[in-house]
Amino acid sequence: MKFGIFTHVPWPEGMDTRQVFRNTIQEVQYAEELGFHSAWLAEHHFSRYGIGSSCLVLAGNLAARTTRIRIGTAVLVPPLHNPIRLAEDTATVDALSDGRLDVGFGRGTANYEYRGYNVDREESQGRFQESITVIKGLWTTPEFSHQGEHYQVNRATLVPPPVQQPHPPVYLAATRTQATLEFVAGTGFPLIVGVVQDTPEALDLCRRFVELSSDAGHNVPMSEIPFFRYFHVGKTEEEARRDSREAVNWVQDMTQWRRQFPEGSEVHHHLEDWRRTRTELPPTYDYIYENRAIIGSPEQCIAKIKALQKEGIEYLGCTFSMGGMEHSKLMRSMELFAKEVMPHFA
């Protein structure tokens, strides 16, 4: 079984952005030392929820500070970018990492991220699908040309070319939109599954993808799907719940709060002010604990992972990094996981 770590690079109030990046770098370096297979970064814009707005810049920095761990994007949002630029930047990071880049693409979720880029969210499906075609074409075809609804390319040759051939591994995100899932299955690339769905719903999504992939003649197995969950390991269940509660609640609050901004951002507002006036509550800690997380003692985590393994999951992404999580406790959780959980899945 493969294990990766994931961070959306959260930025709680009162924390210096430079320290956020320093912590992220230390987490990835420690993940490599502990034997994790990969480290995944999210792209978000205009929000404390995640400051990986230039996540390929961060990926390049991590490539220079590591030697073995694979570096992934979960996910880049192609509709917000020129696909030629994305093809160039991903190929550059692939070279800088000596062929360690995994590229996840998705449509994103927040409307205000599209508004900030002055991109029509209603066009995101078409832009997303066309971008994947263009990027793959640039990665693999000299003097590539494309005349599409959203993008035009005239005899462009990608420099530098990607190190991995024919191109870096690609993963495509889908959640609740059937058209996106059908597109992903038709490409032959694996699905990538985030933490926004409850585990039963996310597993059903995986099964539907596998069936559609088979129908399309690609037969991508469930074992190739990176499957992400919230994670925290403590010596005891009580310790794990105590140390993760504030961070899990911060993520859920931030997820709900930022959805209320059709444009602009929550960055210069205060979370506590919003908490005092909100009329709708986000999912509770106990709900996330039961439905989207693997939190507990090493023995509890082993049992929960084995249950997922029985469903066909063989690539598990661990979201240890959550807003407000004390850095030392996060690192200790990673260490406990690597030393007391991972050996059971070697």
Phi, psi and omega in degrees: 000138178261142178235134174236167170250158180222142172218137169266013176055061184291150185230082179294155176303142178088000182249136179286134180301326179297324179289325175303313181292320177300316179298317180299316179299316180296321180297317181291318177298320179290323177300319176298314180300323183279350176099015174294148182286324190205163174226127186245141182238142178260149171260123172219160184226145169064029187208146172291342178307324177195130182253027174274045182299326176248063191290339175285332172295314177297320178298320177295321177297316180294325178299324181285342185253002180226170181229336187237321187296138176283148183242123185238159174249125183221075006221159164287149183245088187303326181300342180271000189224161169285125184296335176295316179298318178296319178298318179295314184292318179293321178295323178295314178295325177299319178291315181297329181270002182061042176079035181249015185267132168247133188247111173260134178240148175202172182272349182077179185229324191278123180298324185290340174293321175292319180297319179298328178270359181059041177245133181289118180300331180293341179267002190296323181297312179295317179295319180299308183295319181291324179298318180300318178299315182293314183297314178299319179298318179293322179298327194245348190232115173297145180051050183287137176234149180205131175237100184238186181289324186249333187224144176232136179228132183241101173048054181265133175248122187288129176226123358282158172285158176294150177287315180286135183243139005282347177191169176300151175304139182243138175230140183238133182272144170210151176229278188248354183268115184298323181298322178293316180299317179296320177297313181302312181298327181284343182279337187088357177272151177290151169289154170232134190242121181272189186265009186279351179246150172298153185302314178301319179294319180293321177294322176297321176300316179299315181296320178295321177298313181301319179295315179294322178297319177296317179299327181276356178087011182262328175055045175288122184280162179298331182296342181268000183272116171293126188239112189259138176221156170293144185222139164201132181243132175233169177299327178227165176299318181301314180296317182296317179293317180299315186283342183256347188301309183298319182291317178298317179296321178299316180297316181293319177298314182295322178299316180288317185297314186291338177292343182276001180255100176292337174206170183079216186193159176270358191303319184262016170254178183241130182301319182295325177298316180294319181303326182285342186245354186294147180255340179244132181268142175286174175305141181286165176302315182298324179295313179297319179304318184279332193242339184225008189227157167239097186228131178156197177288164176306319181296319178294319180295320177301314182296318181292322179291320177298325177296319177293322179298322178296334178277352178112359181282127179231003179223105187249125177262126188255113178271082175283328187274109178228147186303129180091354177289125177298130189301318181295324179289324176298313181295323178294321178298316177300318181295314178300319180298313183294323186270332186242350179246308185304321181301340179283354182234021182291000000 
